[in-house]
Structures are given as C-alpha cells and as structure tokens.
C-alpha cells in the first residue's frame, strides 16, 4: 500500500459515512451467518451456558460478607449482591441485592455495564461504584451506601473518564481522572494523583504527584493494613516499567528503589519484588523478599522465595494473614506451595498446599490477608468442570460449590505436545478433542495470544465445549513466545522487532498438528483477539497456506498508526514506536494491514470489533476488511455497537458473537 491510507475515514469512530459502511458490512455478515439454519440453535445453547443458574457464583470476601456480581437470563446487565458464608454453603444461597444494574439502566435510559467497586475498609459500609457506558474502558464513578442500598447524594461522583480512584479514609480518596488540559497522558490515562476531600471540587483537590505526558499513567493508593498504614504513589513509564514511591505525611516521596521493570508489593513488614531482569545476583523471574523498613534504609539482602528454571515460572502469589500462597507453573501446569516467614520475618519455610487435586488447573480465587488464613481455590481442567474449594492453611478444606458438566466429553482426550519453532525453541500446546489415532484428521481450531506476558493456562471452556467440541471439533491452545508461560524471558523473546518469533511459534504448532495427523490445512482454523488479533493478521498475511479459516476479534492490525489511536501509545514498549524511524521499519514489516496483497490467496477471514472499544480502535478491523474487500479476498466483518474491548456487554451479545464465530468456522472447516 502507499503511505497515503485511502481508508483513514474509517477511523472516524462515529462518523456518518463510517457507520453507514459498518451497517452494510454487518448486514452482509448477518445474511451469510445469522441466517444459517444452525445459527439460532447454537446461539441458544451458548446462551444457556452463560445464563445458567447453577454456575458457581465466585465471591470476594469483604468483612462478614461474600460479594458477587451475577448475570443471567433475568438479569441481562447483572446484579451486585452479597451473602454470608453460612448461606453461601447452601445449594441455593439467599442473596442481598445491593445494586440492580438492569433497573438502573432502565431508570436512566443508559446502557450501563458493571465495572466493579472499591469498598471502604474496615467498615465495609461505602463503595466507589464504577459504571461503563456500553462496555468501554472509560467509567463514571458514584459513591454507594451499602447500608441503605442507595447512591450517596452529594457523595463522591465523577463523569466519564479512565479514572483511578481509591479510599484513603471516610472522607478522602486518591483520584486520577480527567480534570481538563494536562490531566491525562498521551495514552489517555490519568497523569496526576490528587487527594480529594469530600464536598470539594475535584479540580481544586490537592495535587500530590505528577507523571510525564509520555508516561502511560500515574497512580496512588492507601495500604490500610492495620498497623502498617502507608500511602504509595507512582507512575507507569511504559507498559512494563514503573516507579513506586512511599508518600510521606509531609508530601515528600521516597523511591522504592528496585529496577523499573520489577513488580513490587508491600504487605505488613515485607516487601516482595518480582524480577523481570537480573538483579542482586538473582535471575530474571525470581521472587525476592525484604524487610520493608530495612530496604528503605538501604539493606539489599534478599530472601529468595522463588528461582525459575527453563521449565518453571512464577504464576502469582497471594497473602493470607500469616502465610504467602505461591503459584508456579511447570510446563504450563500449576503447582501451589505455602510459604511462611519466621518470627523475625526471615527464614521462610515452604510446604505444599494440602487438598489440591493432582493433574488439575488450580487458581487462588480469594484470601483475607488482614484477618485469617482462609483461602478459596478454583479447581478445574479442560474436561473437568470447576469446583470451588475453601480452606484454612494448616486446617481442613471443603468443597463449597461444584459446577455441573456443560458439554458431552465422551470420547474426548487432553494431550500436551511440543512443536519446534524454526530457531529450535520448544513450544508447548494443548490439544482437546477426540482420539485422532482412531478418528483421523478433523476440524481443528487453534487459539493463541502471544503478548504482554499473558499466560494461557488450562481451564474448563463450557462455551467452546458446546460450540465446537461437541460437534466433533478439536480445540488447541498454543503457548507461544510473547506470553508468560515460562516467565519474563519467554515474553521478552518476542518484544519489538522480535515479534515474528511469536508468529513463527504459532505457525510451527499449526504444522505440527498436521504432521501428527490431527488435522489438515484446509480443516485448520485459527482465532485470537486484541494482541491475538495481530497474531491472526500475521497468520493471514504470512502463512495463509496453513489455514482454512481465520477469526480476528477486536484486532490490532495497523502497526504504523496504533500509537495514535485511543490507548495505543501505551503499547509502544511491546511493539516499538512508529515515530522512531528504526522502529517504523520493523513495524511496517509486522503490520498485517500493510501486508495485504492482491495476488495472494488468503483463507476466508471474519473480522469482529466494537464501536465502543475505547482500547483497540475499531478502525484496525474496519480498514483491514475494506482493504481485503477492495482486492477481492473473502472477508466478513461484524461490528457490535456496544461491548467495549470485550466485544460484548451482556450475555445476549456474547452468545450472538460466539454463534457468528462458530457458524463461520464450521462452514469453512467441516
């Protein structure tokens, strides 16, 4: 393509001409897919999964109550509710509804989507509720009284913005929001942190910290752990580097002096540091512990809590009152240990967490670090529905909830294989489907992401089970570089100009699936969203011969302009800077939009986006669809008018999108 982009007009999100074009493309896709005889039954079955009343209502403990947000057929936009542990143990718990988002949306004639709440501690009596208009990242904030079930008249309230806000005390919050010129970074996130007192204009609140325009964002929060109350502020230099400061009562700041690519977390007397590069003689991916006060005084003697190896990486950690639960992955399988500091904070001991079933995907759902050693675990597998376990470290465990089977698993197996990328790297992937030694090659859907250190771990996918596996399809998850499956090095191997390594890994998995007799190129589909949509664009334009169909959802496709569109500037650390001549060279080579050619044969592609996606601009998908159409290549396009970056704001939209995707895939792969 020429540098002059003929489809720039499609970047006008709500422009009359652009929306008219979107309406035409949506009508074409509806005629092609939604009119299919199998579409409506499939959508109904997917909707049944999403609306099922016997799903596990996952909760967060706040004091005496367990809080949950719930959507079903009767609550399309959802209800925020709570109950007690005693009631939660029952098959049909009695819930106290705090906020009915459907009723609020109807009363205010606004398509509100729940975006969470910050509840004031330790009384748990007020909340800062976040509501999005139709699923965007920008939210309005309103103070809510948990005792009366009403919004607080004259309370903390903010108009729509990409706001960060959190309690300091009963009448004060830390806030970063749009207060006019200079208050946002180039990425569109808060540039300032203010201490805002109740009853005063937010624009006149005390400025306590500022980031630079080129930073991604600024933030501030109060650690209100009893006896260890501290205020922190900081800035995100880019997506992976940040600086954290202790905010002193006099307004001065003290740098928590760790490498700017490290993650820091203070809890009571401890400072935990997760390394993204070598430091203090410890390798990338290690977890170190320090005494917080001693560290600020200059002591750099760490307790090493975790050291990675070539097959094992840190997955996460969660505090209870007296212990640290450590989650690690070995070849993308979870292991959980309990670490306990000695009385003086040193000399940590470790034991396996009891009650964790073998060969399962396990994740910590919630803990209560101020009060007890209680924990909640979600246990599942690709063919094993979730069960919710509750326990106390050192004590008994119980199964609180068990989800039923959502799809027929008869004849299905789970395997893990390794493909070899062109540079010799072993790339793991999971295969869920029938025994291909008996059935032979069949329709297969390969999913990937490969960016931002996001790990794709085993899970029970009820929607995929119904929409794809039950019909004889095979589902494959590729753990390619750019993700976090093997720690920071695995991610950093595909940064910037090295992004093609992620593409090569995914293509290697595709070839390995064919070599193993699991599928054939004409029966192999690929799907991904967001950064995974970039991956799909790369598959389309670099390896079209490997696939029979491709689906890209809310994709990133124009790599020469992504930094100028919505939140795109925040991803420069992942991809490179198009305004830098050196980076522009590799970004143009990466850019799927610029690689579309007239004389190549491409598999059919479905591009999906949302008008309300205020993270990845819908112009990426629009322009790529227009370019493919211009050159006569097979492409369908669907743009949901709401839903934000998730692509769907409620279960109805989610079921519709899923039915479109799988109708498209079955048409071309079966």
C-alpha positions in Angstrom: 0.0 0.0 0.0 1.0 3.6 -0.4 1.8 5.7 2.6 -1.4 7.6 1.8 -4.0 5.4 3.5 -7.3 5.5 1.5 -9.3 4.2 4.4 -8.4 6.7 7.1 -12.0 7.8 7.0 -13.0 4.5 8.7 -11.0 5.7 11.8 -13.8 8.2 12.4 -15.5 6.1 15.0 -19.0 7.6 14.9 -18.7 9.3 11.5 -21.8 9.1 9.4 -20.0 7.6 6.4 -18.1 5.1 8.6 -21.2 3.9 10.4 -23.1 3.5 7.2 -20.2 1.3 5.9 -20.3 -0.7 9.1 -24.1 -1.2 8.8 -23.6 -2.5 5.3 -20.9 -5.0 6.3 -23.0 -6.1 9.4 -26.0 -6.8 7.1 -23.8 -8.9 4.8 -22.4 -10.9 7.7 -25.9 -11.4 9.2 -27.2 -12.7 5.8 -24.2 -15.0 5.5 -24.0 -16.4 9.1 -27.0 -15.4 11.2 -29.4 -16.7 8.6 -27.7 -20.1 8.7 -30.0 -22.9 9.9 -27.6 -23.8 12.6 -27.1 -20.3 14.0 -30.1 -19.9 16.2 -29.9 -23.3 17.9 -26.2 -22.7 18.5 -26.8 -19.3 20.0 -29.5 -20.7 22.2 -27.2 -23.4 23.6 -24.4 -20.9 24.2 -26.8 -18.5 25.9 -27.9 -21.4 28.2 -24.3 -21.8 29.4 -23.9 -18.1 30.0 -27.2 -17.7 31.8 -27.2 -21.0 33.7 -28.4 -20.5 37.3 -26.2 -23.3 38.6 -22.9 -21.7 37.6 -20.5 -21.1 40.5 -21.1 -17.6 41.9 -17.5 -16.6 42.6 -17.1 -14.2 45.5 -14.8 -11.8 47.2 -14.8 -11.6 51.0 -15.2 -8.2 52.5 -15.6 -8.5 56.2 -18.5 -10.7 57.2 -20.0 -10.9 53.7 -19.1 -12.6 50.4 -19.8 -10.3 47.4 -20.7 -11.4 43.9 -21.7 -9.9 40.6 -24.2 -12.0 38.7 -25.7 -12.1 35.2 -28.3 -14.5 34.0 -31.4 -14.6 31.8 -33.4 -12.4 34.2 -30.5 -10.0 34.9 -29.0 -9.2 31.5 -26.8 -6.4 32.8 -26.4 -8.0 36.2 -26.8 -7.5 40.0 -24.3 -6.8 42.6 -25.1 -8.8 45.7 -23.8 -10.3 48.9 -24.4 -13.2 51.3 -22.8 -14.8 54.3 -20.6 -17.9 54.3 -23.3 -19.9 56.1 -25.8 -19.0 53.4 -23.3 -19.5 50.6 -22.8 -23.1 51.6 -26.4 -23.9 50.7 -27.3 -25.1 47.2 -29.5 -22.0 46.7 -28.0 -19.2 48.8 -30.1 -16.3 49.9 -28.6 -13.1 48.4 -29.0 -9.5 49.4 -29.1 -7.5 46.2 -27.2 -4.2 46.6 -27.4 -2.8 43.0 -29.6 -3.9 40.1 -27.8 -2.7 37.0 -30.7 -3.5 34.7 -33.0 -1.4 36.8 -30.5 1.4 36.9 -30.0 1.3 33.1 -33.8 1.4 32.6 -34.4 4.2 35.0 -31.6 6.3 33.5 -32.0 5.2 29.9 -28.3 4.3 29.7 -26.6 1.1 28.7 -24.7 0.7 31.9 -22.1 -2.1 32.2 -20.7 -3.0 35.7 -17.0 -2.3 36.1 -16.5 -3.1 39.8 -16.5 -1.3 43.1 -13.9 -0.2 45.7 -15.3 -0.9 49.1 -14.2 1.2 52.1 -12.4 -0.6 54.8 -12.5 -1.6 57.6 -16.3 -0.8 58.0 -17.2 -2.0 54.5 -20.1 0.5 54.5 -19.4 2.6 51.4 -18.3 1.8 47.9 -17.0 3.7 44.9 -19.0 2.1 42.1 -17.7 2.1 38.5 -20.1 2.0 35.6 -19.2 1.9 31.9 -21.4 3.2 29.1 -21.9 0.1 27.0 -18.7 -1.6 27.9 -16.0 1.0 27.3 -12.9 1.4 29.4 -13.9 4.8 30.5 -16.3 4.8 33.5 -18.4 7.1 35.7 -17.8 6.8 39.4 -20.5 7.1 42.1 -20.4 6.6 45.8 -22.8 3.9 47.1 -24.1 3.3 50.6 -24.0 -0.4 51.4 -26.3 0.0 54.4 -29.1 1.8 52.6 -28.6 0.4 49.2 -28.6 3.8 47.6 -26.2 6.1 45.9 -25.0 8.8 48.2 -26.5 12.2 47.4 -23.7 14.7 47.2 -21.1 12.0 47.6 -18.0 11.3 45.5 -19.1 11.4 41.9 -17.1 11.7 38.6 -18.1 11.9 35.0 -16.9 9.5 32.3 -13.1 9.1 32.1 -10.4 6.5 32.5 -10.4 7.1 36.2 -8.4 5.6 39.0 -9.8 6.1 42.5 -9.4 4.5 45.9 -10.3 5.3 49.6 -7.9 7.0 52.0 -10.3 7.4 54.8 -14.0 8.1 55.3 -13.9 11.4 53.6 -10.9 11.3 51.4 -9.8 9.5 48.3 -6.8 9.3 45.9 -8.0 10.1 42.4 -6.6 10.4 39.0 -9.1 11.5 36.3 -9.7 13.9 33.5 -9.8 17.4 35.1 -9.0 19.3 31.9 -6.0 20.1 29.8 -2.8 18.5 31.1 -4.5 15.9 33.4 -4.1 13.0 31.0 -1.1 11.3 29.5 -0.5 10.8 25.8 -2.1 7.4 26.2 -5.3 8.9 27.7 -4.8 7.7 31.3 -4.5 9.9 34.4 -1.3 11.9 34.6 -1.9 13.3 38.1 -2.8 12.0 41.5 -4.9 14.1 43.8 -6.0 13.9 47.4 -9.7 14.7 47.1 -11.8 15.6 50.2 -15.5 15.1 50.3 -17.6 18.1 49.4 -14.8 19.9 47.4 -14.4 20.2 43.7 -12.1 17.6 42.3 -10.3 20.2 40.2 -9.3 22.1 43.3 -8.2 19.0 45.3 -4.6 18.7 46.5 -2.1 17.6 43.8 0.3 15.0 45.4 2.0 13.5 42.4 2.5 14.1 38.6 3.7 11.8 35.8 5.1 13.0 32.5 3.0 13.3 29.4 4.8 10.5 27.7 4.2 8.1 30.7 1.3 5.7 30.5 -0.3 6.8 33.8 0.1 7.9 37.4 -1.5 6.2 40.4 -1.8 6.4 44.1 -3.2 4.2 46.8 -3.5 3.7 50.6 -2.3 0.5 52.1 -4.8 0.4 55.1 -3.5 -2.8 56.7 -4.0 -2.2 60.4 -0.7 -1.2 62.0 1.0 -0.8 58.6 -0.9 2.1 57.1 1.1 3.6 54.2 0.4 5.8 51.1 2.0 5.0 47.8 2.2 6.9 44.5 3.9 6.1 41.3 4.0 6.2 37.5 4.0 3.7 34.7 6.8 4.7 32.4 5.5 2.3 29.8 3.5 -0.9 29.8 6.3 -2.8 31.7 8.3 -0.2 33.6 7.2 1.8 36.6 8.4 3.7 39.6 6.9 3.3 43.1 7.2 5.9 45.9 6.3 5.9 49.5 4.3 9.2 50.1 5.3 10.7 53.4 2.9 12.7 55.6 4.7 15.9 54.7 4.1 15.3 51.0 7.7 14.2 50.2 8.3 10.9 48.4 10.8 8.1 48.9 11.6 5.8 46.0 11.2 2.1 46.5 14.5 1.6 44.7 14.0 -1.5 42.6 14.7 -1.9 38.9 11.9 -0.1 37.0 10.9 -3.3 35.2 10.4 -5.2 38.6 7.0 -5.6 40.3 6.8 -4.5 44.0 4.3 -5.3 46.6 4.3 -4.2 50.3 2.5 -6.3 52.9 3.0 -5.6 56.6 6.7 -5.8 57.3 7.5 -7.4 53.9 8.4 -6.1 50.5 8.1 -8.6 47.7 9.9 -7.9 44.4 9.3 -9.9 41.2 12.2 -9.6 38.8 11.9 -9.0 35.1 15.6 -8.7 34.7 18.7 -9.9 36.7 19.3 -8.0 40.0 21.4 -8.6 43.1 22.8 -11.7 41.6 19.3 -13.2 41.1 18.0 -14.2 37.7 15.0 -12.9 35.8 11.7 -14.3 37.1 12.8 -14.6 40.7 10.7 -13.6 43.7 12.6 -11.8 46.5 11.5 -10.7 49.9 12.9 -7.9 52.0 12.1 -6.3 55.3 10.3 -3.1 54.1 11.8 -0.7 56.6 15.3 -2.2 56.3 15.1 -2.0 52.5 14.2 1.8 52.6 17.2 2.2 54.9 19.5 0.6 52.3 19.6 -3.1 53.1 19.7 -5.1 49.9 19.9 -8.6 51.4 17.1 -10.7 49.9 15.3 -13.8 51.0 14.9 -15.7 47.7 11.4 -17.2 47.7 11.4 -18.5 44.1 14.0 -19.1 41.4 12.9 -20.1 37.9 14.4 -22.8 35.7 14.0 -23.4 32.0 10.6 -25.3 32.6 9.2 -23.5 35.6 7.9 -19.9 36.1 6.2 -17.9 38.7 2.5 -17.6 38.1 1.3 -15.5 41.1 1.2 -15.1 44.9 -1.4 -14.2 47.5 -1.1 -13.3 51.1 -3.2 -14.7 53.9 -2.8 -13.4 57.5 0.3 -15.4 58.3 1.4 -17.0 55.0 2.1 -16.5 51.3 0.5 -18.8 48.8 2.9 -19.2 45.9 1.6 -20.3 42.4 4.1 -21.6 39.9 3.9 -23.3 36.5 5.9 -26.2 35.2 5.3 -26.6 31.5 2.1 -24.6 32.0 0.8 -26.8 34.8 0.1 -25.2 38.1 1.8 -26.0 41.4 0.9 -24.4 44.7 3.0 -24.0 47.9 2.6 -22.3 51.2 5.5 -20.1 52.3 5.7 -19.0 56.0 8.1 -16.3 57.2 9.9 -16.8 60.5 9.0 -14.8 63.6 11.6 -12.1 62.7 10.4 -12.0 59.1 13.3 -14.2 57.9 13.9 -17.9 57.5 10.9 -18.7 55.3 9.6 -22.3 55.2 7.6 -23.9 52.5 5.1 -26.8 52.2 2.7 -28.0 49.5 -0.8 -26.7 49.9 -2.9 -29.7 51.1 -6.1 -30.6 49.4 -5.1 -29.7 45.9 -6.1 -32.4 43.5 -3.3 -33.6 41.1 -3.5 -33.0 37.4 -5.9 -30.1 37.7 -5.8 -26.4 36.9 -5.8 -24.6 40.2 -6.0 -20.9 40.9 -6.4 -18.8 44.1 -9.7 -17.0 43.9 -9.6 -15.0 47.2 -7.9 -14.6 50.5 -8.5 -12.4 53.5 -4.9 -11.2 54.3 -5.9 -8.9 57.2 -7.9 -11.3 59.2 -7.3 -15.0 58.7 -5.6 -17.8 56.8 -8.7 -18.6 54.8 -8.4 -19.2 51.1 -10.7 -20.0 48.2 -9.4 -22.2 45.3 -10.9 -22.8 41.9 -10.1 -26.3 40.6 -10.8 -27.4 37.1 -9.5 -28.9 33.9 -10.2 -28.8 30.2 -12.8 -31.6 30.6 -13.3 -31.1 34.4 -15.9 -28.5 35.4 -14.9 -26.1 38.1 -15.2 -26.8 41.8 -14.7 -24.1 44.5 -12.7 -25.2 47.5 -12.4 -23.3 50.8 -9.8 -24.0 53.4 -7.6 -22.6 56.2 -3.8 -23.1 55.9 -2.9 -25.9 58.3 -6.6 -26.9 58.6 -9.3 -28.7 56.7 -10.7 -28.0 53.3 -14.2 -28.2 51.9 -15.8 -28.1 48.5 -18.2 -25.2 48.6 -19.6 -25.4 45.1 -19.4 -27.8 42.1 -20.3 -26.8 38.6 -22.1 -29.4 36.5 -21.0 -30.7 33.2 -21.9 -28.3 30.4 -21.0 -30.4 27.4 -20.6 -34.0 26.4 -17.0 -35.2 27.0 -17.5 -38.8 25.9 -14.5 -39.8 23.7 -12.6 -36.6 24.3 -9.0 -36.5 25.5 -6.5 -33.9 26.6 -2.9 -34.0 25.5 0.1 -31.7 25.7 2.6 -31.7 22.8 5.6 -29.6 21.8 6.3 -28.1 18.4 9.7 -26.9 17.3 10.0 -23.3 16.1 12.5 -22.5 13.3 15.1 -21.3 15.8 14.8 -24.6 17.7 12.6 -23.4 20.6 10.2 -26.0 22.0 6.7 -24.5 22.0 4.1 -26.3 24.2 0.5 -26.6 23.2 -2.6 -28.4 24.5 -5.0 -30.5 22.3 -8.5 -31.1 23.5 -10.6 -33.4 21.3 -11.3 -36.9 20.0 -8.6 -39.6 19.7 -7.2 -38.8 16.3 -5.4 -42.2 16.1 -8.9 -43.6 15.8 -10.8 -40.8 14.0 -8.2 -39.4 11.7 -7.7 -35.7 10.9 -10.7 -33.5 11.7 -11.8 -29.9 12.0 -9.5 -28.1 14.4 -9.4 -24.6 16.0 -6.1 -23.2 17.1 -6.1 -20.3 19.6 -3.2 -18.1 20.6 -2.3 -14.7 22.1 1.5 -14.3 22.5 2.0 -10.9 24.1 2.2 -8.8 27.2 3.4 -11.7 29.3 -0.1 -13.2 29.3 -0.2 -17.0 30.0 -2.8 -19.3 28.5 -3.4 -22.0 31.2 -5.8 -24.9 31.3 -9.5 -24.1 32.0 -12.9 -25.6 31.6 -14.3 -23.9 28.5 -18.1 -24.6 28.6 -18.8 -22.3 25.6 -16.1 -23.8 23.5 -17.2 -27.3 24.5 -20.8 -26.7 23.3 -20.0 -24.6 20.3 -17.0 -26.7 19.0 -16.0 -29.8 20.8 -19.5 -31.4 20.9 -19.7 -31.2 17.1 -16.5 -33.2 16.6 -14.1 -30.4 16.6 -10.7 -30.3 18.2 -9.5 -27.2 20.2 -5.9 -26.3 20.5 -4.2 -23.7 22.7 -0.7 -22.6 21.7 1.7 -21.3 24.4 3.8 -19.2 22.1 6.5 -16.7 23.0 5.4 -13.3 23.9 3.3 -14.9 26.7 4.3 -15.6 30.3 4.2 -19.4 30.4 7.9 -19.6 31.0 8.4 -16.3 32.8 9.7 -12.9 31.6 12.3 -14.3 29.2 9.6 -16.1 27.3 7.8 -12.7 26.9 10.8 -10.7 26.1 11.9 -13.1 23.4 9.1 -11.7 21.2 9.3 -8.0 22.0 9.6 -5.3 19.4 11.4 -6.3 16.3 11.5 -9.9 17.6 7.7 -10.2 17.4 7.9 -12.6 14.4 9.1 -15.3 16.8 5.6 -15.4 18.2 4.3 -15.8 14.7 6.8 -18.5 13.9 5.9 -20.4 17.0 2.2 -20.3 16.2 2.9 -21.5 12.6 5.1 -24.2 14.0 2.2 -25.5 16.1 -0.1 -25.4 13.0 2.4 -27.5 11.1 2.9 -29.9 14.0 -0.9 -30.5 14.2 -0.8 -31.6 10.5 2.3 -33.7 11.0 0.6 -35.6 13.9 -2.5 -36.3 11.8 -4.7 -34.2 14.0 -5.9 -32.0 11.1 -5.2 -30.8 7.6 -4.5 -27.2 6.5 -8.0 -26.9 4.9 -9.6 -28.0 8.1 -7.5 -26.0 10.5 -8.9 -22.7 11.7 -7.2 -20.0 13.9 -8.6 -17.4 16.3 -7.4 -14.7 18.6 -8.4 -11.3 19.9 -6.7 -8.0 20.7 -3.0 -8.7 20.5 -4.1 -12.2 19.4 -5.9 -10.4 16.6 -2.5 -9.1 15.5 -1.4 -12.7 15.6 -4.3 -13.7 13.4 -3.4 -10.9 11.0 0.1 -12.3 10.8 -1.2 -15.8 10.1 -3.4 -14.4 7.3 -0.7 -12.5 5.6 2.4 -14.6 6.3 1.1 -18.2 6.5 -2.2 -18.3 4.6 -1.4 -21.8 3.2 -1.6 -23.2 6.7 -5.2 -22.4 7.5 -8.7 -23.0 6.2 -10.3 -20.0 8.0 -9.2 -17.3 10.4 -11.1 -15.2 13.0 -9.7 -12.0 14.4 -11.6 -10.3 17.2 -11.0 -6.6 18.3 -7.7 -6.9 16.5 -4.7 -4.7 16.3 -3.7 -4.6 12.6 -2.3 -1.2 11.5 1.1 -1.2 13.2 2.1 2.1 11.8 -0.7 4.1 13.4 -1.6 2.1 16.5 0.1 4.6 18.8 -2.2 7.4 17.5 -5.4 5.5 18.1 -7.1 5.5 21.6 -4.9 3.7 24.2 -2.3 2.6 21.6 0.5 4.8 22.9 0.6 2.6 26.0 1.8 -0.4 23.9 4.9 1.1 22.4 7.1 -0.9 24.9 5.6 -4.1 23.5 5.8 -3.3 19.8 8.0 -0.3 19.2 7.5 3.4 18.4 6.2 4.2 14.8 7.5 7.7 15.3 11.1 6.3 15.6 12.5 5.6 12.1 14.3 2.5 13.2 11.2 1.0 14.9 9.0 2.0 12.0 10.9 -0.2 9.7 10.1 -3.4 11.6 6.6 -2.2 12.5 5.7 -1.8 8.9 7.0 -5.3 8.2 4.9 -6.5 11.1 1.8 -4.7 10.1 -0.8 -7.1 8.6 -2.8 -4.2 7.2 0.2 -3.2 5.1 1.0 -6.8 4.0 -2.4 -7.5 2.3 -1.6 -8.1 -1.4 -3.8 -8.5 -4.4 -2.0 -11.6 -5.9 -2.0 -13.8 -2.9 -4.6 -16.4 -1.9 -6.0 -15.9 1.6 -8.3 -18.2 3.6 -11.7 -16.8 4.5 -11.5 -14.4 7.4 -14.0 -13.0 9.9 -13.1 -9.7 11.5 -15.0 -8.6 14.6 -14.8 -5.4 16.6 -16.9 -3.0 18.7 -17.8 0.7 18.1 -17.5 1.2 21.9 -14.0 -0.4 22.1 -12.0 2.5 23.5 -8.8 0.5 23.9 -8.2 -1.0 20.5 -9.6 1.3 17.9 -12.3 -0.3 15.6 -10.5 1.3 12.7 -8.0 -1.5 12.7 -10.6 -4.1 11.8 -12.6 -1.7 9.6 -9.6 -0.8 7.4 -8.4 -4.3 7.0 -11.8 -5.5 6.0 -12.1 -2.7 3.4 -8.7 -3.5 2.0 -9.4 -7.2 1.7 -12.8 -6.4 0.0 -11.1 -4.0 -2.4 -8.7 -6.7 -3.6 -11.5 -9.3 -3.8 -10.4 -11.5 -0.9 -13.0 -13.5 1.1 -13.8 -11.5 4.3 -16.8 -10.9 6.6 -17.0 -8.1 9.1 -19.1 -7.7 12.2 -19.0 -4.6 14.5 -21.1 -4.7 17.7 -22.3 -1.2 18.5 -21.5 -1.8 22.2 -19.5 -4.1 24.4 -16.2 -2.3 24.6 -12.9 -4.2 24.3 -14.7 -7.4 25.4 -16.8 -7.1 22.3 -20.0 -7.8 24.2 -21.6 -6.0 27.1 -24.0 -8.8 28.1 -24.8 -12.4 27.6 -27.0 -11.8 24.7 -24.3 -10.1 22.8 -21.7 -12.6 23.8 -23.9 -15.5 22.7 -24.5 -13.8 19.4 -20.8 -13.2 18.7 -19.9 -16.8 19.6 -22.6 -18.1 17.3 -21.3 -16.0 14.5 -17.7 -17.2 15.0 -18.5 -20.9 15.2 -21.0 -20.8 12.3 -18.3 -19.2 10.2 -15.7 -21.8 11.3 -18.0 -24.8 10.7 -19.0 -23.6 7.3 -15.3 -23.5 6.2 -13.7 -26.3 8.2 -16.3 -29.1 8.3 
